């Protein structure tokens, strides 16, 4: 199907390494969102992109986290110098625009050793 | 500020009996409200949404929810549970679609167990 695709599905890395998580939204969707799901914090908003507007980064937990969206399509979430508390499932969602429901990918499960 | 509270972290029902998952919200706006379901190792699937049209909202798989402004509630119900309904359910609020934001605020989730 043509749903939201995330890769990798699982990622294990050592503390201190950088990681990149990828999200391929539904074709034609102008809005793209990243969320984090962890045992202690539940589901938290991280960042969203809407068209060519400046992204809303208000949910990023620290300056080690960044995201970009190239060409208005694929997005990459980067975590630098990973810490154990970064272990979580990172979910990406897209919507036709900010007024429409969000469709989620299956997530990337990130484990920091 | 907006928030949602799911009143039960865990609900257990027998197959064929009704399901009630409770959610209360707090919002300084007239909110948009959603219920999402998450099966193990899967992403979130939209069950239904309320966006200030009819207060009784019908969703997929026989679920429905009623928006009650006076009680600030948006409880999810289903007349008869099926084994495949066993999953995690999230009540979600966002600013109304007239606002220029799409951020979703999630409740802590309710785990629904369905016993045979």
Interface residues (C-beta under 8 A of the other chain):
Chain A: X4 X31 X33 X35 X42 X43 X44 X45 X48 X50 X56 X59 X91 X93 X95 X98 X99 X101 X102 X103 X104 X105 X106 X107
Chain B: X34 X36 X41 X42 X43 X44 X45 X46 X49 X90 X97 X100 X101 X102 X103 X104 X105 X106 X107 X108 X109
